[in-house]
Amino acid sequence: MNKSSYLFQKPATWWWAFCFLLTLTGCKTDYAVKPYAKSVKTEYTLYNADAHRYPVLPADVTPVYEVVIIRHGARYLDGQGSYSAMKALLDEANEQGTLTPKGIAFRNWYDQFYPLVKGHEGQLTNKGRQQHRDVAASVYQWVPALFGDSMRVRTSTSQRVIDSQEAFVGQLAKLNPNLRFSVDTTETLRVHNVWTLPDPCSGQYFQYLNNRIDQDAVISQWFAQPELTAKYFGDKYNFIRVLRNLIVDLNNLDFEVPAGHETIMTRQNFEAVHDIQSTFTQLLLGRSEISGDYGLRWYQEALLDIIQNAEQDITNNDIHAGLYFTHDILIDNFLALMQAGPFGKSITPMEKIASKYPLSAVPMACNIQLLICKDRQSDELIVYPLLNGRPIALNRIRAVRKYAYKLSDLKNNILQ
């Protein structure tokens, strides 16, 4: 939306919003950009296509197929009705007189912010579309010959992912109007749809949550009756999670956000929610110290299907690129299956992984590229794996060229 709001455009109003938000904790630390794990950016970071560092291909290596597996771009707050639930909660608390001074200030700000985001939950922003156009242009410029004919396109069934696909493919079509493609939507590119933690994960997770954060103490900063939040968000923690996501998601929207917005929460609480959310996701998907790696089997099938599609297209010599539009969790688990860099199957929390990267491990529009080439010396298919436009090392298999591995070795590594 090119809706740069009056809230952020009129100097007097902007200054009021800035002052109010700054006074919430009296701290200027940018928690949304520098989380506790010392990573440069969080998983909500906007992807920067300028960070690409494509390898120079040797003269005796011929590109034959390009796989791009890419996360959706910047979006509004996820969770249908989250913005309206926050509005209803603040309004009811105000009517009951249970808002604290900090809660009143937050409501005043939210009343001006809400019209800009109402009904947009989960949708892609203009900024998100531009991210995908930028990545598409970069990929095309690296190997234009592979986008000179036709390509395979698959997308998750989520609207924000479909929107991302349309922006990406639309950019490629501008660069090559003769490009042909068909689009399929599939559940295999969504996150795992089992949303109940199995035992012993469930009990241990909730014990961990309660030890990690004092929910009532956090909520009572805004509400004299903390239990009211559960009426609109299902439970108290979900309100805190939505509040935390609201803070970091502001960076993804199409208008400028006043400095100081991240100070709605203290650093300690921000870190706790980040940690709890990551822990829940890893438990849910079967990749944690409690659950083990059972969840990787589901992603193994999805990744092998992508590679088998590429092999089929190479054999038929009719399609030379496969584009797959998906979510951050598939990116994470695909990297784990590939034994890529520090991801691996040894179960490393995402925040620790991110701390080892100059960019976030899975920012908005994060992408894995698998450039499959014919090595004319060995007459074999080799693959150059890249994460966010940069070569990435694969563990447990030997590189046959700089940055490159046998495609057969990559498949065997995924099956281990």
KANORNOR-V884869 format. One record per residue. N is the residue number from 0. PSI is psi in whole degrees, 0 to 359 (* if undefined). OMEGA is omega in whole degrees, -180 to 180 (999 if undefined). Layout:
n->{N N}
psi->{PSI PSI}
omega->{OMEGA OMEGA}
This chain:
n->{0 1 2 3 4 5 6 7 8 9 10 11 12 13 14 15 16 17 18 19 20 21 22 23 24 25 26 27 28 29 30 31 32 33 34 35 36 37 38 39 40 41 42 43 44 45 46 47 48 49 50 51 52 53 54 55 56 57 58 59 60 61 62 63 64 65 66 67 68 69 70 71 72 73 74 75 76 77 78 79 80 81 82 83 84 85 86 87 88 89 90 91 92 93 94 95 96 97 98 99 100 101 102 103 104 105 106 107 108 109 110 111 112 113 114 115 116 117 118 119 120 121 122 123 124 125 126 127 128 129 130 131 132 133 134 135 136 137 138 139 140 141 142 143 144 145 146 147 148 149 150 151 152 153 154 155 156 157 158 159 160 161 162 163 164 165 166 167 168 169 170 171 172 173 174 175 176 177 178 179 180 181 182 183 184 185 186 187 188 189 190 191 192 193 194 195 196 197 198 199 200 201 202 203 204 205 206 207 208 209 210 211 212 213 214 215 216 217 218 219 220 221 222 223 224 225 226 227 228 229 230 231 232 233 234 235 236 237 238 239 240 241 242 243 244 245 246 247 248 249 250 251 252 253 254 255 256 257 258 259 260 261 262 263 264 265 266 267 268 269 270 271 272 273 274 275 276 277 278 279 280 281 282 283 284 285 286 287 288 289 290 291 292 293 294 295 296 297 298 299 300 301 302 303 304 305 306 307 308 309 310 311 312 313 314 315 316 317 318 319 320 321 322 323 324 325 326 327 328 329 330 331 332 333 334 335 336 337 338 339 340 341 342 343 344 345 346 347 348 349 350 351 352 353 354 355 356 357 358 359 360 361 362 363 364 365 366 367 368 369 370 371 372 373 374 375 376 377 378 379 380 381 382 383 384 385 386 387 388 389 390 391 392 393 394 395 396 397 398 399 400 401 402 403 404 405 406 407 408 409 410 411 412 413 414 415}
psi->{134 57 43 116 155 332 323 359 327 121 316 316 318 316 322 315 319 313 318 314 325 327 353 321 350 25 143 4 135 83 332 346 332 81 173 338 10 12 151 321 157 178 352 0 146 131 139 104 338 348 357 137 69 140 151 124 137 159 331 23 127 118 133 340 141 124 130 119 114 138 154 161 189 138 170 174 130 159 105 127 6 318 316 327 320 320 314 321 312 322 316 317 323 318 325 353 28 10 137 170 321 321 322 316 319 319 319 318 316 328 328 332 324 316 336 337 352 126 4 9 131 352 156 145 168 324 321 321 319 325 314 326 319 317 319 316 321 315 316 318 331 312 67 331 333 350 33 357 266 162 159 133 126 147 150 162 357 139 319 331 320 317 320 317 318 321 317 307 324 322 318 321 327 322 328 93 343 359 135 145 160 151 129 140 142 144 341 345 11 169 161 133 16 112 19 127 130 159 145 7 317 305 318 325 312 328 319 315 311 330 338 330 137 97 314 321 322 312 326 349 330 329 135 341 87 331 343 331 327 335 326 339 8 320 171 321 325 325 314 320 315 321 315 316 325 319 308 329 339 330 342 353 174 2 161 136 134 142 145 355 331 350 9 328 151 159 317 315 322 315 319 315 319 315 315 317 317 320 316 316 315 322 314 322 10 44 78 170 335 313 341 207 23 329 340 338 323 318 332 316 318 318 319 326 320 315 322 325 317 316 319 316 322 318 316 340 38 340 138 9 142 121 131 118 126 207 168 325 324 321 311 308 330 319 323 317 327 352 46 125 224 1 288 178 8 3 84 127 144 324 330 324 313 330 344 1 146 337 166 150 321 64 171 132 18 144 144 131 136 100 112 129 159 119 108 343 315 349 29 160 127 162 136 108 136 145 120 43 11 142 143 139 142 129 153 359 151 134 135 340 169 123 3 150 157 136 322 323 323 315 317 324 323 326 347 *}
omega->{174 -172 -180 -167 173 180 -175 -179 179 -175 -177 -180 179 -179 177 -179 180 -178 -179 -178 -179 -177 -177 178 -179 -177 -177 -177 -178 -176 -177 -179 -178 -179 -169 -175 179 174 -176 -177 -179 180 178 -177 175 -179 -177 -178 180 -179 -179 176 -176 177 175 -177 177 -177 -178 175 -177 176 179 -177 178 173 174 176 -168 177 175 -180 -178 -175 172 179 -180 180 -175 177 -177 180 -179 177 177 179 -179 179 -179 180 -179 179 178 179 -179 -179 -177 176 173 175 177 178 178 179 179 179 180 178 -175 178 179 -180 -171 -179 -179 -172 -177 176 -177 -177 176 -178 176 175 174 178 178 177 -180 176 -177 175 -178 179 179 180 -180 179 -179 -178 -179 -178 -176 -177 -178 178 -179 -175 -177 -180 178 -178 175 -178 171 -180 179 -175 -178 178 176 178 179 179 -178 179 -179 -178 177 178 178 -180 176 -179 178 -177 -179 -178 179 -180 171 -175 174 172 -175 177 -178 179 173 174 179 -173 175 -172 177 -180 176 171 7 -175 -172 -177 -179 179 -178 174 178 -180 -176 178 -174 -175 175 -172 -179 -179 179 -175 -177 173 -177 -173 176 178 -176 -177 -179 -177 -178 180 -176 -175 176 174 -175 -177 -180 175 -179 179 180 178 180 179 176 -179 -176 -179 178 -179 -176 -174 -170 179 -180 179 -179 177 179 -176 -177 -177 174 179 175 180 -178 -179 178 -180 -179 -179 178 -178 -179 -179 178 180 179 -179 -179 176 -177 -176 175 178 -178 179 179 -172 -173 -174 -174 -177 -178 -179 -180 -179 177 179 -179 -179 178 177 179 -179 179 174 180 180 178 -179 179 179 -180 179 180 179 -173 177 176 -178 -177 -175 -166 -174 -176 -176 176 176 -179 -175 174 178 177 -180 179 -174 -174 176 -177 -178 173 179 -176 176 177 179 -175 -178 177 176 -176 -177 -178 -176 174 173 176 179 -178 178 173 -176 172 -178 169 173 174 179 -179 -176 172 176 -173 176 -177 -177 179 173 177 -176 174 178 179 172 -180 174 -180 177 180 -178 174 -179 172 173 -174 175 179 170 178 180 -172 -178 173 177 179 178 178 179 -180 179 179 -177 -177 999}
